[in-house]
């Protein structure tokens, strides 16, 4: 069985090395992604969990009533906005949240870091338990069909997924997929040109461009 990276100090080292020089740019990109696209899935009264919250790029910018971030990186809390409740734990173990306490679980570029499909299934089961009926799980991640060999350029990638395999996992564990894009965003912001963030708004508004440049899937599912 493969082993994911669960040692907090190693996680901290990996992400500091990978992202420390581009945190400002990533924050600007995610501010636009959140306000111009993902906010449509989140209501002002919702309780939202950012699964694998990292440096808080999503959860810091989403407008909602209650915000949670879950991660094993011990440096994450230092980057979270005031009011974001941090949960330090392995996501494949029982979550430190009550049943039916969340309206939205969001995750970006996280499921590929899980060691195997059992860990993913256990995570989906916990998310299902914590979501209210009709609550949404929103997942963004690299689509192995289009990323192919470049997927292995990152030391902490383990689990290969497509929009179809994730959709099937969701539907086998109490969800209904309501939106699925095989190609949504480009693969990575690491070791690529930093394009002006103003272009991102145009890209999001022109879905016919997504199949041209997109290598990450977007899947939105509801708890049945």
C-alpha positions in Angstrom: 0.0 0.0 0.0 1.3 3.4 -0.9 1.9 5.9 1.9 1.0 9.6 1.8 3.0 12.3 3.4 1.5 12.8 6.9 4.5 14.2 8.8 3.6 17.8 9.5 7.2 19.0 9.4 7.7 17.4 6.0 4.5 18.9 4.7 5.6 22.3 5.9 9.0 22.0 4.2 7.5 20.8 0.9 5.0 23.7 0.6 7.4 26.4 1.8 9.8 25.3 -0.9 7.1 25.1 -3.6 5.0 28.1 -2.8 6.9 30.6 -0.7 8.1 32.7 -3.7 4.6 32.9 -5.2 2.2 33.4 -2.3 1.2 36.9 -3.3 0.5 35.8 -6.8 -1.5 32.7 -5.7 -3.5 34.9 -3.4 -4.4 37.3 -6.2 -5.4 34.4 -8.4 -7.6 32.7 -5.8 -9.2 36.0 -4.9 -10.5 36.1 -8.4 -11.4 32.4 -8.6 -13.4 32.7 -5.4 -15.2 35.9 -6.0 -15.8 35.5 -9.7 -16.6 31.8 -9.9 -16.9 29.7 -6.8 -19.0 32.2 -4.8 -22.0 31.1 -6.9 -22.0 27.8 -5.1 -21.9 29.3 -1.6 -24.7 31.3 0.1 -24.1 34.0 2.7 -25.6 31.8 5.5 -23.6 28.7 4.7 -21.0 26.9 6.8 -18.1 26.0 4.6 -15.1 23.7 5.1 -12.0 24.1 3.0 -10.5 20.6 2.9 -6.7 20.8 2.5 -6.9 24.5 3.1 -3.2 25.2 2.7 -2.5 28.9 3.0 -6.2 29.8 3.0 -6.4 31.1 -0.6 -10.0 29.9 -0.9 -11.4 30.0 2.6 -10.0 33.5 3.3 -12.0 35.0 0.4 -15.3 33.1 0.3 -18.2 35.0 1.8 -20.3 32.9 4.2 -21.5 32.7 7.8 -18.9 30.2 9.1 -15.6 29.1 7.8 -13.4 26.1 8.6 -10.1 25.0 7.3 -8.6 21.4 7.6 -5.0 20.6 7.0 -2.0 18.9 8.5 0.5 21.7 7.7 1.3 23.3 11.0 1.9 26.6 9.3 -1.6 26.9 7.8 -3.2 28.7 10.8 -0.7 31.6 10.4 -2.2 32.4 7.0 -5.9 32.0 7.8 -8.1 35.1 8.1 -9.5 36.0 11.5 -12.6 33.9 12.2 -11.5 30.8 10.2 -11.6 27.8 12.5 -8.6 25.5 11.9 -8.9 21.7 12.2 -5.5 19.9 12.3 -6.2 16.3 11.4 -5.9 13.5 8.8 -9.0 13.9 6.7 -9.6 10.1 6.3 -10.2 9.8 10.1 -13.4 10.9 11.8 -13.7 14.7 11.5 -13.9 16.9 14.5 -17.3 18.3 13.4 -20.9 17.3 14.2 -23.2 15.5 11.8 -25.0 17.7 9.3 -23.1 20.8 10.4 -21.8 22.0 6.9 -23.4 23.3 3.8 -20.3 23.2 1.5 -17.1 21.2 1.5 -14.6 22.6 -1.0 -11.3 21.1 -2.0 -8.7 22.1 -4.6 -5.7 20.1 -5.6 -5.9 17.9 -2.5 -7.4 14.5 -3.3 -4.3 13.6 -5.4 -2.2 13.8 -2.2 -4.2 10.9 -0.5 -2.4 7.6 -0.4 -5.1 5.4 -2.0 -8.8 5.0 -2.8 -9.7 3.8 0.6 -8.5 7.1 2.1 -10.5 8.9 -0.5 -13.6 6.9 0.2 -13.2 7.4 4.0 -12.9 11.2 3.3 -16.0 11.3 1.1 -17.9 9.3 3.8 -16.9 11.8 6.5 -17.8 14.8 4.3 -21.2 13.2 3.6 -21.8 12.7 7.4 -20.9 16.4 8.1 -22.9 17.8 5.2 -26.6 18.8 5.6 -29.0 17.1 3.1 -28.5 18.8 -0.2 -25.1 20.2 0.9 -22.4 20.4 -1.8 -19.0 19.0 -2.2 -16.9 20.9 -4.8 -13.7 19.3 -6.0 -11.0 20.7 -8.3 -7.9 18.7 -9.2 -5.5 17.5 -11.9 -7.1 15.2 -14.5 -4.7 12.4 -15.2 -6.2 12.0 -18.7 -4.8 15.4 -19.7 -1.9 16.0 -17.3 -0.4 12.5 -18.0 3.3 12.3 -17.1 3.6 15.8 -15.7 1.4 14.6 -12.8 4.5 12.9 -11.3 6.6 16.2 -11.2 5.4 16.7 -7.7 6.8 14.5 -4.9 3.6 14.4 -2.9 1.2 13.2 -5.7 -0.1 9.7 -5.1 -3.7 9.1 -6.2 -4.6 9.5 -9.9 -8.2 10.7 -10.7 -10.3 11.9 -13.6 -13.7 13.6 -13.4 -15.3 10.2 -14.2 -13.6 8.2 -11.5 -14.2 10.9 -8.9 -17.8 11.2 -10.0 -18.3 7.4 -9.7 -16.8 7.4 -6.2 -19.1 10.2 -5.2 -22.2 8.5 -6.6 -21.3 5.3 -4.8 -21.1 7.1 -1.5 -24.3 9.0 -1.2 -23.8 11.9 -3.6 -25.4 13.1 -6.8 -23.1 14.8 -9.3 -24.8 18.0 -10.5 -21.9 19.5 -12.5 -18.8 18.0 -14.1 -16.1 19.5 -16.3 -13.3 17.3 -17.5 -11.3 20.4 -18.3 -11.6 23.6 -16.2 -8.3 25.3 -15.2 -4.7 24.9 -16.4 -2.7 22.3 -14.5 -0.4 24.3 -12.2 0.9 27.7 -11.2 4.3 26.2 -10.3 7.2 26.8 -12.8 5.0 28.4 -15.4 4.7 32.1 -16.5 2.7 34.4 -14.2 0.1 35.8 -16.6 -1.7 39.0 -15.6 -4.5 38.0 -13.2 -7.0 40.2 -15.1 -6.9 37.6 -17.9 -8.4 35.1 -15.4 -11.7 36.8 -15.2 -12.0 36.7 -19.0 -11.0 33.0 -19.0 -13.7 32.1 -16.4 -16.3 34.0 -18.4 -15.5 32.2 -21.7 -16.1 28.4 -21.0 -15.3 27.6 -24.7 -11.6 28.2 -23.7 -11.7 25.6 -20.9 -11.3 22.6 -23.2 -8.3 24.3 -24.9 -6.3 25.1 -21.8 -7.9 23.2 -18.9 -6.2 20.1 -17.5 -7.9 20.1 -14.1 -11.4 18.7 -13.6 -14.2 20.4 -11.7 -16.8 18.3 -10.0 -19.8 19.5 -8.0 -21.9 17.0 -6.1 -24.8 17.2 -3.7 -25.5 15.0 -0.7 -28.5 12.8 -1.4 
